């Protein structure tokens, strides 16, 4: 199991889910669980946080700016199926 950028995926990882088509946008975030090895598509679930936390703006990034960074790195497109 691997993320869009090739990093190995593991249950318990804190993750951000991006759109599967069109410009890269965040559609969900949380903790990966119930994922099984051997499949990078439609595998696992995301447990969303249930608590609210404070935010220091100097530690945050706007989703539109993240989309630009992803495009610059070539990570704005979903990998082709295997």
N, C-alpha and C positions, 0 to 999 in steps of 0.2 A: 504494500500500500504506500502510495507516494502522493505528496501534495503537488500542486501545479508547478512549483519551482524545483521539483525533484527530491525534496527532503522526505525521508522516511516518515510515515504517519504511524502514530502509536495512540492507543486508547489512553485517555487522560490528558492529551495535549490540549492546550488552549488554542482554539482556531477561529479563523474568520472565513466564512463562506462567501464566495464571489458569484456573480451572475454567470450562467453557463453560456450565454450569448450576448452579443452587443457590447457596449462599453462596460468595462469592469466596474462593478459597484458592489458594496457590501450588502448581502441579503440576510445574513445571520452571523451570530458569533456565540461562542460558549466553549464547552468542553466536549471533545470527541469521546463517544462510547459506543459499544456494540459493533465495532468495525472488525471484520475478519480479513486475515491476510489473503493476498492473491487477487484483489479486485480494487481498482482505483475509481470505479464508477458505481453510483447508487449503493454505497456501502457505509453503514454506520449511521449514527444519529448525533445530534448536537444538543447537549443539555444547556439551555440558556440560563444565564445568571438570574437569580431571583431577588437580588439586593441592589440597592442604589448606592453609588459611591460618589464622593466628591471628585472634581476634575480640576487639575492644574493645567491651564491652557498650554503652558510651555511643554507639556508631556503629551499633547493631543495633536491629531492631524485631521483636517477636513477630508471627507470621503472623496470629494472631487480631486483633491491634491494627491491622494493615494492612487486614484485611477490614473493620473498622469504618470506617477512614478512606475506603476505596474506596466504601463504602455512603453515607457522608456526602456524597461528591462525585458520587454517582449513577453510579459506574463499576463497580458490583457486578453489573450485568446485561450480558450479551452483546448487542451491537447486532443489530437485525433484519437478516436477509439482504436483499440487493439483487436 
